[in-house]
Amino acid sequence: MVRKRRIGDLNISYRPYRIDEVFGHDRIKNMISGYLKNSTLPHASLFTGPPGCVDCDTEFFTGYGWKKISEYTEGDLVMQYDITTKIASLVKPLRYIKKPSDKLFHFKTKYGLDQCLSKDHRVLYLLRKSGLHTDSFESIMHTHEINKYGFNGKFLTSFNLGVSAGIDMCSADLRIMVMVIADATIDSNRTKCCLNLKKKRKIDRAHKLLKEAGIEYSTLTQGDYTRFYFIPPIRTKEFDSYFYGCNANQLETIASEVVLWDGDQKNVFFTTSKQNADFIQYAFTVSGYRASINIDDKRINNRPITYKVIRSTNTVCGFSDGADRKTVISEYTPIDGYQYCFTVPSSYLVLRRNNCIFITGNCGKTTFARIVALGLNCETGVTPNPCCECSTCKSIIALNSLSVIELDGARTGNIDTVRRILNDLPSAPFGSDRVRVLILDEAHKLSDAAEDSILKFLEDAPPHVYIILCTNEPKKLKEVTRQRCKLIQFTRLDHNSIYELLEQVAQFEGMNYNSKVLHRITEESDGTPRIALSFLQQINAEGSWTDEAINFILSAGVEADQQEVVDMCRLLVKKHGQWQPVQHIFLKLIKKIPVEQIRIAATGFLSGCFKRATSLEEAVRYAKCVELIGTLYYGPKPEHMLLMKLFRSYNIIHAGKDIWE
């Protein structure tokens, strides 16, 4: 259920235990409202925060193939993704980020995900009921740890291409080229190629394609083989860079044909050429499939490496590998000591790592600035919730608004460019726009003269002009520049803000909380609202609010495996529950969690059950279990003793008596 409460003049939607999302929106709303209500409107804002990055082995698409992000050179194009149109396009990146790093986080799934991200990276994911969302990878990791089956968001792995002319080749000729690259032999001394086939289905297919393409050919049958001689449209045996110029329809034609020649006729393509594997994966992805490349590197009897491109109609992919397994997220030290990223106009990138394509976000400060521009200019009125449907919003989103100007300080931050823009800014907004907004990305890379001109402009800025500077290195800006800007810090919240948020939610939900517990949660959340609210949810669901239960829940948030301790305890007390599942989980737990930690956790859980007992008989049973498991054991093989105590507790809870009595 969505609950609403009015705070001031802003209508905030509350979703139980997902208030962190509202809190994020609330900050945007308050900032935009501040522009309007403050008697001294800040005409300059400084957005600062860490960029979200990937490792050196992650690849970006250049338009001619894939290239490692660590090997980016000036002039390379990057493929961005538009979440509104679901179309990918090649653009010049607004910014290339390379910074030292000693820790990233890596995960790999069975079904086509392989990513290495920083904790601040903005991840794009899909929820079945509520559509696309973005969140920091740190928040996603925490959600993945505390949920039994892991993070349930799905990652996008395919995209569409916009309308283009494509290459100068018809559909029939493209199918011929697929056939030639798969099975033909091209001799540099002859004009015709030779197609030597044995399988009847391939022979029939060759006749059909050559006739449809109107290509003259001759055949020669020798034993079980039939040879076709003809002049191919192009003399090549590779899907080289020329084929990357195909439009979406042409790529779909190639994708449908290749599996008939070098594949299983359904969803798998085989090749010994990495170049061909890369292109076919790209063709599959554009054609609406999730595609990954598997490598068979046996090399027996001098056989070459085989690349297997597998496609699936399921274009979204999640963390879980199965009903009882979660993908492990592990810390990763970058092999070159750096992390990388791009900033692109749409804020979303098409990347690939370990032959797995995915769509993800970039750092986010410029996106936040665009939201402000949308809210200030939306035709529905100045609002923290722009409609994104009016002509003004659409023009800002499409980056062709005359009233919202974006400038890359690293690339075009010279005095001449900045002065020309500043001279034009005082003119009235265009059309129905209310204000003019200048967004300066990489502001710390502005030349000294350009920064001085901005300072001078701000001394007497027109009331309809707003300047937003985005940077992750604010200290490189002049002190006077920082003083004249309203600082918006993209960082963790302070303890007071987290505590106020927790108290507000606890009161709204009618929780029987105490301030000591809220302070504990605040300390453990490390400034992250989502983590704090997740802890609050678990403690409230447990119900006892005892020190033992709280200590366990707050410590369990650190290790994903400890969630299984809770599962084991729930099975232990479940009505009509069986002993075998409890024993099964316990035997798995002792291989990765210390026995004493399991004992303490089980004691805390049973203490909560004792507090919530609805009858004297039930309370007595749980009290016996708490005393039994809570007693320390100093003898050999403590895991055997704890298992026996759990079994005795199981009988006490369900049968009312201890088997040792």
N, C-alpha and C positions, 0 to 999 in steps of 0.2 A: 504494500500500500504506500502511496506517496502522500506524505503529510506536508502541510504548508503552514508557515508562520511568518508574520510580518515583522521585519526588523527595520525600524526607521521607515523609510519609504520604499524599501527594496523587498520584493517578494521572493523568499528563498524556499526552494523545494527540498524537503528532508526525506532521504531514503535511509531507513535504519541501518546503521553500521557501514554506510558508504558516504558518510557526511564529508569525508575528505574531498570528494569530488565537488560537493557544494561549496566547501571552503575555498577550493581553488577558484570556482566561478565567482564566489563572493569577493575575492580580492580584485578580480577584474571589474566587477560591478562597482565596488567602492572607489577604485581608482578613477573610473570614468565619471562617477558621480562627483568625485572630488574636483575634477576639472570644471564642472559646472557650478558647484556650490561655493567653492573657495573664493573669497573676495579678491584674493591675489592669485589669479589663475597661473599655475606653472606652465610657461610656454616651452619649457625644455625638460625632458625626462631622460634619465640614464638607466637603461636596462642592462644588468650585468649578472653573470652566472657562468658556471662551467659548461663547456660543450660536451655533448654525448658522442662517443666515438667508437670505432671498431679497430681490429688489429690489422697488421700489415698484410696478412694473407687474404683479406677480404678484397673482392674484385668489383670494379664498376664497369658498366657497359659504355663503350666509346662510340658506338655506331658501326664499328668494324670488327667487333669482337670484345672479349673481356680482358681487362688489364688490372694488375694489382694496384690497390689504392696507394701503396707506398711508392709506386713508380709513376705517379701522376706528373705530367709536365704541362706547363702553361700552353693553353690552346686546346687541350683535350676537352671533348664534350662529355657530359654526364647525363645519364638517363634519370629523369625525375618522374614522379607519379602523382597524378591529380586525383584526389579521393572523391571529388564531385563527379567527374566524368569517367573515372576509372581508365583513363588513357595515359600512357607513358609517352614521353617525348624527350628529345635530346636538347640540352641547354648548356650554356657556359655556366659553370658554378659561380655563385656570387663570392664564394670564399672557400679556400682549401685550408684545412686545419691539420697541423702536425705538431704534437706536443709530447713531452716525455711522460712515460707512464710505467709504473712498476706492477700494476695489477689490473686485470680485466676479468671477465667472467664468461666461461665457455659452456655451451650445452649442445648436445647432438642427439637427435631422435632417430628412431628406426624408419620413420616415414618422411624424410626429406627436409629436416631442419638442421642447420649447422651454423651457429653464430657465435661470435666472440665480441662482447659488448662491454662498455664501461657502465657503471651503475647509474650514471646520469643520462644515459642514452634514452631518447624518446622512442618508444616502441609503438608501432601501429598494430592493433589487433581487432578482431571481430568477435562480438558477443551475439549469440543467436537471436536474442530477443530485443537487444537495444542497439545493434549496428556497430559502426566503427568507433573505436576509442583510441586515445594515446595516453601513455603513462610512462613514468621512468622505469628503467629495468630494475632498479633497486626495489621499487614497490611490487613489481611483478614477481621478483624472487621471493619476497616475503610472503606474498599470497600463495605462491607455489609451495613454500615450506609448510605453512600451517594448514593447508587444505589436504584432506586425505588423499584425493586423487590428483592433486596438483592444480596449477593455474588452468582455468578452463577456457581462456581466450584462444582464438585461432589466428594464425598468422597468414597473411596473403602471400601467395606464391605464383600468381599469374597476372597478366595485364593485357590491355588492348592497345593497339596502335591507332593513331589518328589517320584520317584519309590522306593518301599520297598516291602519286602516279605509279610508283614501283619501278621495276626494271623493264626493259624493252623485250618482253618475252611473254607469249600467250600461255594459257593453261596447258595446252597440249604439248608445247615445247618444254615446259617445266617438267612435265611427267617424263618426257623423253630423257631430259638431263638427269633425273633421279635414276632412271634405268641405266644410263651410261655410267654414272659415277659408281653405281652398285656393281655392275657385272661386265662392263665393256673393257676392251683393251684398245688403247690409242697408241699408234705407231707414228713417231715424228716423221717418218719417211713416206707415209701414206695419207691420203686425204680422208679416207673412210676409216671408221672404227669397226672393230669386230666384237660382236656380242655372242658369246658361246654359252648356250643354255642346254640343260638336261631335263629339268622339271617341266612337266607338261603345262602346269598352270602358268609358269613364267613364259614359256614359248607362246601360249595363247595370248598372254598379256602383251608380249612384244608385238605380235601381229596387230593387235587391236590398237595399241598406242601409235605405231608407225602409220597406220592407215588414217587414224584420226588427225594426226599432225600433217598429213599429206607429204610425207617424206618417202622418196623412192628408196627401195632397198632390195637386196637379193639375199637368198638363203642357200645354204649348203648343209645337207644332212650326212653325218658320218657316224654310223652306229647309233648310240643313244643320244648323241648330241646334235643340236641344230645351230648353225652359225648364221648370224645376221650381219650384213655389210651395208653401212649407210653413212651419210655425212651428218654428224651431230650438230645441233644448233651452236654449241660452244665446245671447243676442244679443251676439256679439263676433266680431271678425275677427283677434284676436291670442291667442296662448298667453300669457296674463298670469299674474300671481303666483298666481291661484287654481289653476291647473293643476299648480303645483309641489306641491300637496297630494296628488297622485295616489299610490297605492301602487305597488308593483313590477309587479303584474299589469296595472294600468291604463296604466302607462307603456309596458309591452310591447305592449299593444293599439295605443296611439298610434304607437309606433315601427314597427309592422308595416303600419299603414294609410297613413302620410304619404307613403311612397315610391310609392304607387299613384296619388297625386293630384298632388303637386308633386315628382316624382322620376323616376328612371329605371326604376322598378318593381323595383329590386334593392337597391342600397346607397348611393344618392345622393339627397339632398333639396335642392331649390332654393327660395329665398325672397328677397324684397327687404326683409324685416323682420329686423333684428338681434335683436330680442326673440324672434321665432319661431325663429331659428337657434340661439340660446342654449338655448331650452327643448328643441328636438329633439335637440341634442347631449347634453343631460342625459338625455333619454329613451333615446337610443341607448346611452349609457354604462351606465345602470342595467340595461338589457336584455342586457348581456353583450357589448357591442361596444366597440372602440376608435373614438372619433369625434373628428374635427377639423373646423374651419371654414376654408374657403378663401374669399377675398374677390376678386371680379371688379369692379374699380373703373374700368371703361373710360368710363362715362358719355357714350357717344356719342349724339347727337341727344336730349339730355336724359333718357336712360334712367337709372333709379336703379341704385345699387350692388346687385349680386347676391351673395348668400351661399350657398355650396355646402357642405352638411354631408355629409361622407363617413364611412361606417362600415366597419369591418373586423372579421372574426371573430377576428383575431389580437390578443388583448388585452394582449400584452406587446410592448415595443418596445425595441430596442437602439441602440447608437451607430452601428454600421456602416451605410453607405449602399450598399454593394456590395462585390464581391469585392476590388476594388483601391482602395477609397477609405475613409478614416476621417473621422469627424466632427471638425471643428476646434473645439477649446475655446480661447476667446480671453478675454483680460482685458477687464473692462468697468467703467467708472467710473459709479456710480449717478448718475442725472441730478439727484436731489434731495440727494445726499450722505448717504443713510441706508440701512440694511438692516433687515429686519423678520422677525418670526417669531411664532408662537404656541406655547404649551405646552398640550397637551391630555392628558386622562387616558390615552388609548390610546398616546400618543407618536407617532402617525402622522396626517398631514393629507391631505385631498383639496384640491388646489390647481389653478389653471389659469393659464397664461401664453400670450399670443398665440394664444388660442383652442385651446390644447392642454391637456387635462386629464392630471394625473399624481398619483401618490400618493407621499408622501415623509415623512421623519422630522422630529422637532424636535430640541432641543439635547441631551438624553440624560442629564442628571444625575439627574433624578427617576426615570427608568427604571432607572438603576443602583441607586438607593435601593430601588426595588421588588424588584429581584433579591436584594438583601441581605435584605429582609423575607421573601421567599419561601424563601431558603436557611435562615433561622433558624427558620421555622415549619413547613416541609414535614413531612408525616406520616411520610416515610421516614427521618427523622432529620435532624439539622443537617448540611447538605450544600452544597457549592458548585454542585451540579447538581440543583436542585429538579425534582421530577417533573412539575409543572404539571398533574397529573391528579387528585390527591387533592382532597377537598372544601376543605381549607385553602388550597391553592394556587389553586384556581378562585375562591374568594371574594376572595382578594387581587387576582388578575388582573381580576376583575369590579368591583373597587373597592367591595365591600360587606362587607369583613371588619371585624368589630368590634374586632379586635386591631391593625389597621394603619390609622392615621388620617393623612390628608393634609390639610395646611392651606396656603393661599396667603397668604403674608405681606403681599403687596401689597393684597389684597382684604379679608382677615379677620384681619389681624395686630394687632388692637387688644387691649388688656389684658383686657377682659371675656371674649372668645372664648378666648384663650390660657389664662387662669386657669381657666375652666370645664373645658377639656380636661386641664390639669395636675392638677386636683383629682380627675379620673376615672382618670387613668393608673395610680395605684398599685394599683387593684383587680386581681384575678387575671385572667390571660388567659382568653378564652372558649373553651369546648369543648376540643379537642385542641391548641390553640395553646400554644406554649412561652413566648413573650415578647410584649410589646406594643411597637409601633414607631410613633413620631410622625415623619412626614416634613414638614418645613417648607420649602416652595418659596418663592423670593424672600425668603430670610431677612433680607437686608439692609434690607428694607422694614418689618420689625417695628417697632412703636412702642418707644420707650425703656423704657416701663413693662413691656411684654410681654417684651422681652429680659431685663430685670432679673428678672422672675419665672421665666424659664427658668434663669437662672444660679442663683437660689436653689434651684430644684428639683434641679439637678444636684449641689448640695452633699451631698445625702443621697438620691440616686436609688435606687429599689428595684432589686434585681438583675435583674428580668425586664423592665425598661423601657429602651428605646434611642431616642435622639433623633437624627435626621439632618437637618442644615441644608443646603439647596442654594442656591447663589448664584453669580453671576458677578462680584460686586463684594465680595469678602471684607473689603476695607479699610474698608467702611462699617460693619462690625460692630465692637463694642467689643473692645479688645485682650484683655481678660479672657475674653471669649466665645471668641475664637480660641484662647487658651491652653488652655481646658478641652475643646477638641474635638480629635479625631484628624483631621488634614487629609488629604483625598484630592484631589489636584490632577489635574484632567483637562487634561493638557498633554503636550507632547512629552517624550520620555524624555531623561535626561542621557546624556552620552557613555559613561560607565562602564557604564550599563545596556545600551546598544546594543552596546557591545563585548563584554560578557559573553554577550549573546544570540547574537551572531555566532560567538563562540568555541565556545559550547555546541553550536550547530548544525553548525559545521564539523567538530568532533570526532566528533559523532554520525554524520555522513555520511561520515566517513573522508576528508575533503578534504586535499589536500597544500597547506595554507595556510601563510602566515607572518603574524606580528603586524603588520608594516608595512602590508600590504594591508588587514587588518581595521581598522586605525586610519584609513586613507584612506577606506574605506567609511563608517566612523562619522562622519567629518567631513562627507562629502557627503550623508548621509541626513537631516541636519537634525532628528534626534531622532525620526524616523518609522520604526518597526520594519519595516513593509512595504517601504518604499523600500530600507532596508539589506539586507533578505533578497533582494530582487529583484536588487540589484547583486551580491550574493554568488552567486546562482544563475547570472547571466550570466558572471561571471568564472570560476566553476568549469566551466561548459559550454565556454567558450573554451579552457581547459585549460593555456595556457602560463604564466599568472601573470607575464608580462613587464610592464615599466613601460609599454611602448607600448600593449599591449592593454588594460591597466588604465586608462590615461589616456583611451583612446578610449571604453571602456565607461562610465566615470564621467561623461565629458562628453556622451556620447550620451544619457544619462538626462535631460539638460536639454532637448533638442530632439527632438520626436517624429519629425521628418523624417529624422534621422540613422539611425534604425533601417533605413532603406532602403539605407544604405551597407553595413551588415552583410549584408543580403539580396543586394546586388550581389556582394560578395566571396564569399559562399557559392556563388552561381551560377558565379562565375569558377573555383572549384576543384572544383565538383561533377563527379563521374565521369560521362562521356558527356554533359556539359553542352554547351549551344549558346552561341555568341557573341552572337547577336542579343538575347536577354533582358538580358545584361550591358550592352550598348550602350544599350538602351532605358531602363534604369534610370539609367545615367550621364547621359544627355541630359536626364532630368527633374531629377536632383540638382543639376546645375550651375546651374539656374535659381533654386535656393533655398539652396544651401550653398556656401560658398567653396571653390574648387578645392583650395587648400592643405589645408583641413580634410579633404577627401575623400582626398587623397594620404596624409596622416598616418594616417588611419583604415585605409586599405588596407594601408599598411606594417605597422601593428600587427597586423592580422588575419593577414597572410602570415607575420609573425614567429612567431605562435602556431602556424601550420601547420608551420613549420620545426621548432619545438620538439617537435611531436607526430609528426614523420615516422617511419615504421616501417622504412625502408630507406635506405641510403646514397644511392641514386639519387634517391629522392623528396626527401631533404634537400638534395641539390645543386640540384635544380630550384627548390625554394622559396627557397634562398639566392640564386640568380640573380635571382629575382623581387623579393626584398626589396632587393637592391642596385640593381636597375633602377628601381623605383618610389620607393625611398628617396632617390635622388639628386635634389637640388634643381635646378629649371630657372628661369632668370631671363629667358628670351626672351619674345617676344610670343605671345599666344594660348596660355597655359599649359593651357587645357582641352583643346586639340587634342593637345598633347604628352602629357598624362596619358592621354587616350583611346588614343593609339598605344602607350604603355607598357603599358597594361592589355591591349591586343590582343597585344602581344609576350609578355606574361606568360601569357596564355591559351594561346598556342602552346607556350611552354616547359613549362607544366604538363601539357598533354595530348599534345603531339607530341615533347617532349624537346629541342626546338631553337628558337633565336631566329630569326625570319624575316629579321632583318637580318644574320645571320651568313653 
